[in-house]
């Protein structure tokens, strides 16, 4: 069992978190560097944010609920001390309730002195690990798996943080991209399947760790390389050292939705430009699923690149059909479904002048429940669109995810119990077409890793337990 909040369903795939860390050769305001890195990773988590700074064998931190600029407003950023190491985190919760108690980084004092951990991903054996640690008299303050990670590392460290990390990773099952900080070390860890992204960068005086390269760009750092699946990178006064876990799988299983939706389109993940992958997805949709129309548009912002690819391949002009309020966060940051759905009307609006009397092709990255797309189609029809054709840059999502995407049950997925034709009828579109699994894989052919496709075909790097009964109830 995975500890999860009882959140009501939503209509998007939501990735859990973003992590960032910096090791500097000089004592300075490293918290400011982390701040800009987290700002660039804001799309990965909008519920909470936090920064921890190491200085003089101590660690100070500040974290709060909300967006990065809100959490660190009113001088909160400047309250953090100067130091030479710092880590940060932005969170969307898949494990543990959405509250300040569960915000990261997790900071505590243990065998290695002061220590901080920030985690992107989801462990599937959290309960077993937690129960075992409690039996050894460990005490937990939060309900998140990230604290389990921190406590287990400390428990197995014997006073040496690297030993603790190596031993703990041998017991973790699930997805994890970690930044771990002590008073004198910054450690980056990526799970053996490489499910979540993590990369290294450098400036003249710093070594930087980030979930995506867009965060390196935000602080003018040069990309060094991606952290390898199963790699533990230690950064200290002696430089950068690499350690590999035992029993690395033959094939990696990076989450392919990083390219479809989660990552920022200006990032490069494991050798592949997210922009190029999304543009190719749009081109393939045009090539394999053409339709006569007057204009093509994307659901802003994640589908706009693919929409331009579709327009380029088809010769149909790209025209904005939907206007987005840039000051409204993603719909999933509201605490319940009614608020999520109501926020769509202030988040997005149809451009009547562009679509009245027109046959419109709408490109989107995915459809989860169908609630948002149904509202968009209704919005476009009310604005005068004569036809609405939906093209999706991924296959039908048929299965839930337990590895860091907040899709917990089959009942949350329209594709779990409807085929393409039925989905089209349910949404009220004139046509709906999805990329196939092989077509999606071909958009990512330049990546250095293989992919997890579990949400499409049910084949996961770790077994998915406890969901089949839920699916059967729908059939």
C-alpha positions as CSV (number, residue, x, y, z in Angstrom):
1,X,0.0,0.0,0.0
2,X,1.2,3.5,-0.8
3,X,0.3,6.2,1.7
4,X,-1.8,8.7,-0.3
5,X,-4.2,11.5,0.4
6,X,-7.8,11.1,-0.5
7,X,-7.8,13.6,-3.2
8,X,-10.8,13.8,-5.5
9,X,-10.1,13.1,-9.2
10,X,-8.6,15.6,-11.6
11,X,-8.1,15.8,-15.3
12,X,-4.4,16.0,-15.9
13,X,-1.4,13.9,-15.2
14,X,0.6,15.5,-12.4
15,X,4.2,14.9,-11.7
16,X,5.4,15.0,-8.1
17,X,8.3,17.3,-7.6
18,X,11.4,19.2,-8.8
19,X,14.8,19.2,-7.0
20,X,17.8,21.4,-7.2
21,X,21.2,21.6,-5.4
22,X,24.3,23.7,-5.5
23,X,27.9,23.1,-4.2
24,X,29.9,26.3,-4.2
25,X,33.7,26.8,-3.7
26,X,32.9,30.0,-1.9
27,X,30.7,31.1,1.0
28,X,27.9,33.2,-0.5
29,X,24.2,33.6,-0.8
30,X,23.7,30.1,-2.4
31,X,20.0,30.3,-1.4
32,X,19.5,32.8,-4.2
33,X,21.0,30.4,-6.7
34,X,18.6,27.7,-5.6
35,X,15.7,30.2,-5.7
36,X,16.2,30.8,-9.4
37,X,16.7,27.1,-10.0
38,X,13.4,26.3,-8.3
39,X,11.6,29.1,-10.1
40,X,12.6,27.4,-13.4
41,X,11.2,24.1,-12.1
42,X,8.0,25.6,-10.8
43,X,6.0,23.6,-13.4
44,X,7.0,20.4,-11.6
45,X,5.3,21.3,-8.3
46,X,3.1,24.2,-7.2
47,X,1.9,23.1,-3.7
48,X,5.0,23.9,-1.7
49,X,8.6,25.0,-1.9
50,X,11.6,24.9,0.4
51,X,15.4,25.7,0.5
52,X,18.0,24.4,3.0
53,X,21.5,26.0,3.3
54,X,24.6,24.4,4.9
55,X,27.0,26.7,6.8
56,X,29.5,26.3,9.6
57,X,28.5,22.7,10.3
58,X,24.8,23.7,10.5
59,X,21.8,23.6,8.2
60,X,19.1,26.3,8.2
61,X,16.0,26.1,6.1
62,X,12.8,27.8,5.1
63,X,9.7,26.2,3.4
64,X,6.1,27.1,2.9
65,X,2.9,26.4,1.0
66,X,2.5,27.9,-2.5
67,X,4.5,29.1,-5.4
68,X,8.3,29.8,-5.1
69,X,8.0,33.6,-5.3
70,X,5.2,33.6,-2.7
71,X,6.9,31.3,-0.3
72,X,10.1,33.4,-0.4
73,X,8.5,36.8,-0.5
74,X,8.6,39.4,2.4
75,X,12.3,38.8,3.0
76,X,12.1,35.1,3.7
77,X,14.8,34.3,1.1
78,X,17.2,36.8,2.7
79,X,16.7,35.3,6.1
80,X,18.6,32.3,5.0
81,X,22.3,32.5,5.8
82,X,25.2,32.6,3.4
83,X,26.8,29.2,2.9
84,X,28.5,26.9,0.4
85,X,25.9,24.2,-0.1
86,X,22.2,24.4,-0.6
87,X,19.3,22.3,-1.9
88,X,15.7,23.1,-2.8
89,X,12.4,21.5,-3.7
90,X,9.1,22.2,-5.3
91,X,6.3,19.8,-4.6
92,X,3.1,18.3,-5.9
93,X,2.1,15.6,-3.5
94,X,1.5,12.0,-4.5
95,X,2.4,10.6,-1.1
96,X,1.3,12.5,2.0
97,X,-1.2,15.2,2.6
98,X,-0.8,18.7,1.0
99,X,0.3,20.6,4.1
100,X,3.4,22.5,5.4
101,X,4.4,19.5,7.6
102,X,5.1,17.5,4.4
103,X,6.9,20.3,2.5
104,X,10.6,19.5,1.6
105,X,13.5,19.4,2.1
106,X,13.4,17.1,5.0
107,X,16.0,18.4,7.5
108,X,17.1,16.7,10.7
109,X,20.1,15.8,12.9
110,X,21.5,12.2,12.7
111,X,24.6,10.1,12.7
112,X,26.2,12.3,10.1
113,X,25.3,15.5,11.9
114,X,22.8,17.9,10.2
115,X,21.4,16.5,7.0
116,X,18.8,17.5,4.4
117,X,17.0,15.4,1.7
118,X,14.8,16.4,-1.3
119,X,13.1,13.8,-3.4
120,X,11.3,13.6,-6.7
121,X,9.5,10.3,-7.3
122,X,7.5,7.8,-5.4
123,X,8.6,4.7,-3.4
124,X,6.2,1.7,-3.6
125,X,7.5,0.0,-0.5
126,X,7.1,3.0,1.8
127,X,4.9,1.3,4.3
128,X,7.2,-1.7,4.7
129,X,10.3,0.5,5.2
130,X,8.4,2.8,7.6
131,X,7.1,-0.1,9.6
132,X,10.6,-1.6,9.9
133,X,12.1,1.7,11.0
134,X,9.4,2.2,13.6
135,X,10.1,-1.2,14.9
136,X,13.7,0.0,15.4
137,X,12.3,3.0,17.4
138,X,12.5,5.6,14.6
139,X,10.0,8.4,15.0
140,X,8.3,10.1,12.0
141,X,7.1,13.7,11.8
142,X,5.5,13.6,8.4
143,X,3.5,11.2,6.1
144,X,5.8,11.4,3.1
145,X,8.1,8.8,1.7
146,X,10.9,11.4,1.5
147,X,11.2,11.3,5.3
148,X,11.4,7.5,5.1
149,X,14.3,7.9,2.6
150,X,16.1,10.3,4.9
151,X,15.6,8.2,8.1
152,X,16.7,5.0,6.3
153,X,19.9,6.7,5.0
154,X,20.7,7.9,8.5
155,X,19.9,4.5,10.0
156,X,22.3,2.7,7.7
157,X,25.0,5.3,7.6
158,X,27.2,4.2,10.5
159,X,28.4,7.8,10.5
160,X,29.3,7.8,6.8
161,X,26.7,9.4,4.6
162,X,27.9,7.7,1.4
163,X,27.6,4.3,3.0
164,X,24.2,5.2,4.2
165,X,23.0,6.2,0.8
166,X,24.4,3.1,-0.9
167,X,22.8,0.8,1.7
168,X,19.5,2.6,1.6
169,X,19.2,2.6,-2.2
170,X,19.5,-1.2,-2.1
171,X,16.3,-1.3,-0.1
172,X,14.3,1.3,-2.1
173,X,11.7,0.2,-4.7
174,X,10.2,2.8,-6.9
175,X,11.2,6.0,-8.5
176,X,13.6,8.5,-6.9
177,X,15.8,11.4,-8.0
178,X,17.4,12.7,-4.8
179,X,19.6,15.5,-3.6
180,X,21.1,14.9,-0.2
181,X,23.1,17.5,1.7
182,X,25.3,17.3,4.8
183,X,27.5,20.1,6.2
184,X,30.3,19.3,3.7
185,X,28.8,17.2,0.8
186,X,26.1,17.4,-1.9
187,X,24.9,14.0,-3.2
188,X,22.8,13.3,-6.2
189,X,21.1,10.0,-6.7
190,X,19.0,8.5,-9.5
191,X,17.1,5.3,-9.2
192,X,18.4,2.2,-11.1
193,X,15.7,2.5,-13.8
194,X,16.3,6.2,-14.3
195,X,12.5,6.8,-14.1
196,X,12.8,10.5,-13.1
197,X,15.4,12.9,-14.7
198,X,18.4,14.4,-13.0
199,X,21.4,16.3,-14.4
200,X,24.6,18.0,-13.5
201,X,25.9,21.4,-14.4
202,X,28.8,23.7,-13.6
203,X,29.6,27.4,-13.3
204,X,33.0,28.9,-12.7
205,X,32.7,28.3,-8.9
206,X,29.7,25.9,-8.5
207,X,28.5,22.4,-9.3
208,X,24.8,22.2,-9.7
209,X,22.2,19.4,-9.6
210,X,18.8,19.8,-11.1
211,X,15.7,17.9,-12.3
212,X,15.9,19.6,-15.7
213,X,18.4,21.5,-17.8
214,X,16.1,24.5,-17.9
215,X,17.1,25.1,-14.2
216,X,20.8,25.1,-15.2
217,X,20.0,27.7,-17.9
218,X,18.2,29.9,-15.3
219,X,21.5,30.4,-13.4
220,X,23.7,30.4,-16.5
221,X,25.3,27.0,-15.6
222,X,26.8,24.8,-18.3
223,X,25.3,21.4,-18.7
224,X,27.8,18.7,-17.7
225,X,25.9,15.5,-18.1
226,X,22.9,13.5,-16.9
227,X,23.1,11.5,-13.8
228,X,23.1,7.9,-14.9
229,X,20.4,5.4,-13.8
230,X,21.7,3.8,-10.6
231,X,24.4,6.4,-10.1
232,X,25.3,8.1,-6.8
233,X,27.2,11.4,-7.5
234,X,29.2,12.8,-4.5
235,X,30.3,16.5,-4.7
236,X,32.7,17.7,-2.0
237,X,35.9,19.7,-1.6
238,X,37.8,16.9,-3.5
239,X,35.6,17.3,-6.6
240,X,32.9,15.1,-8.2
241,X,33.0,11.4,-7.5
242,X,30.7,8.7,-9.1
243,X,29.5,5.5,-7.4
244,X,27.2,2.9,-9.0
245,X,24.7,0.9,-7.2
246,X,24.8,-2.9,-7.5
247,X,22.4,-4.9,-9.8
248,X,21.6,-2.2,-12.3
249,X,18.9,-3.4,-14.7
250,X,19.9,-4.1,-18.3
251,X,17.3,-1.6,-19.6
252,X,16.4,1.8,-18.2
253,X,12.7,2.8,-17.8
254,X,12.6,6.6,-17.9
255,X,9.0,7.9,-17.7
256,X,8.1,8.9,-21.3
257,X,5.7,11.5,-20.1
258,X,8.6,13.7,-19.2
259,X,8.8,14.4,-23.0
260,X,5.1,14.5,-23.6
261,X,4.1,16.8,-20.8
262,X,6.0,17.1,-17.5
263,X,9.3,18.7,-18.6
264,X,9.6,22.2,-19.8
265,X,9.9,22.3,-23.6
266,X,13.3,24.1,-23.5
267,X,14.9,21.3,-21.4
268,X,17.1,18.5,-22.8
269,X,16.6,15.2,-21.0
270,X,19.0,12.3,-21.4
271,X,20.3,13.5,-24.8
272,X,16.9,14.5,-26.3
273,X,15.4,17.9,-26.7
274,X,11.9,18.0,-25.3
275,X,11.0,20.6,-27.9
276,X,12.0,18.3,-30.8
277,X,10.2,15.4,-29.3
278,X,6.9,17.3,-29.0
279,X,7.2,18.9,-32.4
280,X,7.8,15.4,-33.9
281,X,4.7,14.2,-32.1
282,X,2.6,16.9,-33.8
283,X,4.1,16.0,-37.2
284,X,3.2,12.3,-36.7
285,X,-0.4,13.2,-35.8
286,X,-0.7,15.2,-39.0
287,X,0.9,12.5,-41.1
288,X,-1.1,9.5,-39.7
289,X,-4.4,11.2,-38.7
290,X,-5.1,14.0,-41.2
291,X,-8.4,15.9,-41.3
292,X,-9.7,18.8,-43.4
293,X,-9.7,21.9,-41.2
294,X,-9.2,25.7,-41.3
295,X,-6.8,26.0,-38.4
296,X,-4.8,24.0,-35.8
297,X,-4.2,25.1,-32.3
298,X,-2.8,23.7,-29.1
299,X,-4.1,23.6,-25.5
300,X,-1.7,26.1,-23.9
301,X,1.0,25.8,-23.0
302,X,2.3,22.3,-23.1
303,X,0.7,21.3,-26.5
304,X,1.6,24.4,-28.5
305,X,4.9,23.0,-29.7
306,X,3.2,19.9,-31.0
307,X,0.4,22.0,-32.6
308,X,3.1,23.9,-34.5
309,X,4.5,20.6,-35.7
310,X,1.1,19.5,-36.9
311,X,0.7,22.8,-38.7
312,X,4.1,22.6,-40.4
313,X,3.4,19.0,-41.6
314,X,-0.2,19.5,-42.7
315,X,0.1,23.0,-44.2
316,X,-2.9,24.1,-42.1
317,X,-2.2,27.4,-40.4
318,X,-1.5,27.5,-36.7
319,X,-3.9,30.0,-35.1
320,X,-4.5,30.5,-31.4
321,X,-8.0,29.2,-30.5
322,X,-7.6,29.4,-26.7
323,X,-6.3,32.3,-24.6
324,X,-4.7,31.5,-21.3
325,X,-4.6,33.6,-18.2
326,X,-0.9,33.5,-17.3
327,X,-1.6,34.4,-13.7
328,X,-3.5,31.3,-12.9
329,X,-1.6,28.1,-12.0
330,X,-2.3,24.7,-13.3
331,X,-5.7,23.4,-12.5
332,X,-4.4,20.7,-10.2
333,X,-3.1,23.0,-7.4
334,X,-6.6,23.5,-6.0
335,X,-7.4,21.2,-3.1
336,X,-10.7,19.7,-4.4
337,X,-12.3,18.8,-7.7
338,X,-15.0,21.5,-7.7
339,X,-12.3,24.2,-7.3
340,X,-10.2,22.6,-10.0
341,X,-13.0,22.5,-12.5
342,X,-14.2,26.1,-11.7
343,X,-10.7,27.4,-12.2
344,X,-10.8,26.4,-15.9
345,X,-13.2,29.2,-16.7
346,X,-10.7,31.8,-15.4
347,X,-7.7,30.0,-16.7
348,X,-8.7,29.7,-20.3
349,X,-11.1,31.3,-22.8
350,X,-11.9,30.8,-26.5
351,X,-10.8,33.4,-29.0
352,X,-14.1,33.9,-30.8
353,X,-12.7,36.0,-33.6
354,X,-10.3,33.3,-34.6
355,X,-12.6,30.3,-34.5
356,X,-16.2,31.5,-35.4
357,X,-17.4,29.4,-38.3
358,X,-14.1,27.5,-38.6
359,X,-13.2,23.8,-38.6
360,X,-10.7,23.5,-35.7
361,X,-8.0,21.0,-34.8
362,X,-7.1,21.0,-31.2
363,X,-3.8,19.3,-30.1
364,X,-3.3,18.2,-26.5
365,X,-0.7,16.1,-24.8
366,X,-3.0,13.6,-23.0
367,X,-6.5,13.0,-21.8
368,X,-7.0,11.6,-18.3
369,X,-10.6,11.8,-17.1
370,X,-11.8,13.9,-20.1
371,X,-13.4,16.6,-17.8
372,X,-11.2,19.5,-19.0
373,X,-11.3,18.5,-22.7
374,X,-15.1,18.2,-22.6
375,X,-15.3,21.7,-21.2
376,X,-12.8,23.0,-23.8
377,X,-14.9,21.5,-26.6
378,X,-18.1,23.1,-25.2
379,X,-16.3,26.4,-24.9
380,X,-15.1,26.3,-28.5
381,X,-18.6,25.3,-29.8
382,X,-20.2,28.2,-27.8
383,X,-17.7,30.5,-29.5
384,X,-18.8,29.4,-33.0
385,X,-16.5,26.6,-34.1
386,X,-18.2,24.5,-36.8
387,X,-16.1,21.4,-36.3
388,X,-13.7,20.3,-33.5
389,X,-11.2,17.6,-34.1
390,X,-9.0,16.4,-31.2
391,X,-5.5,15.0,-31.7
392,X,-3.5,13.6,-28.7
393,X,0.3,13.4,-28.6
394,X,0.2,10.2,-26.6
395,X,-1.6,6.8,-26.6
396,X,-4.8,6.2,-24.6
397,X,-3.9,6.1,-20.9
398,X,-5.3,2.8,-19.8
399,X,-3.6,2.1,-16.5
400,X,-2.7,4.0,-13.3
401,X,0.8,4.9,-12.2
402,X,2.5,4.3,-8.9
403,X,5.9,5.8,-9.7
404,X,5.5,9.5,-9.2
405,X,2.5,10.5,-11.3
406,X,-0.7,11.1,-9.4
407,X,-3.0,8.7,-11.3
408,X,-4.0,6.2,-8.6
409,X,-6.9,4.2,-9.9
410,X,-8.5,2.9,-13.0
411,X,-11.7,4.8,-12.2
412,X,-9.8,8.1,-12.8
413,X,-9.1,7.2,-16.4
414,X,-11.5,7.6,-19.3
415,X,-9.3,5.3,-21.4
416,X,-9.5,2.4,-18.9
417,X,-13.1,1.6,-20.0
418,X,-13.6,3.5,-23.3
419,X,-12.1,3.0,-26.7
420,X,-11.2,5.9,-29.1
421,X,-14.7,6.0,-30.6
422,X,-16.4,6.0,-27.2
423,X,-14.1,8.7,-25.9
424,X,-14.9,10.9,-28.9
425,X,-18.7,10.5,-28.2
426,X,-18.2,11.2,-24.5
427,X,-16.2,14.4,-25.2
428,X,-18.6,15.6,-27.9
429,X,-15.9,16.1,-30.5
430,X,-16.2,15.5,-34.3
431,X,-13.2,13.2,-34.1
432,X,-10.5,12.0,-31.7
433,X,-7.2,10.4,-32.6
434,X,-4.2,9.3,-30.4
435,X,-0.7,8.4,-31.3
436,X,0.1,4.7,-30.9
437,X,2.7,3.5,-28.5
438,X,5.2,2.8,-31.3
439,X,4.6,6.3,-32.8
440,X,5.2,7.9,-29.4
441,X,8.4,5.9,-28.9
442,X,9.6,7.1,-32.4
443,X,9.3,10.7,-31.3
444,X,11.9,10.0,-28.6
445,X,14.3,8.0,-30.7
446,X,17.2,10.3,-29.9
447,X,17.0,9.7,-26.1
448,X,19.8,7.7,-24.4
449,X,17.4,5.7,-22.3
450,X,14.5,3.2,-22.7
451,X,11.1,4.1,-21.4
452,X,8.4,3.1,-18.9
453,X,5.1,2.7,-20.8
454,X,3.1,1.3,-17.9
455,X,0.2,3.8,-18.1
456,X,-0.3,2.7,-21.7
457,X,0.4,-1.0,-21.7
458,X,0.4,-2.0,-18.0
459,X,4.1,-3.1,-18.1
460,X,5.9,-1.4,-15.2
461,X,9.5,-1.7,-14.0
462,X,8.0,-2.6,-10.6
463,X,4.7,-4.6,-10.1
464,X,1.5,-2.6,-9.9
465,X,-0.5,-4.2,-7.1
466,X,-4.0,-3.6,-5.8
467,X,-5.5,-2.0,-8.9
468,X,-7.0,-4.9,-11.0
469,X,-10.1,-5.1,-8.8
470,X,-10.8,-1.5,-9.4
471,X,-10.6,-2.0,-13.1
472,X,-12.9,-5.0,-13.0
473,X,-15.6,-2.9,-11.3
474,X,-15.7,-0.7,-14.3
475,X,-16.2,-3.5,-16.9
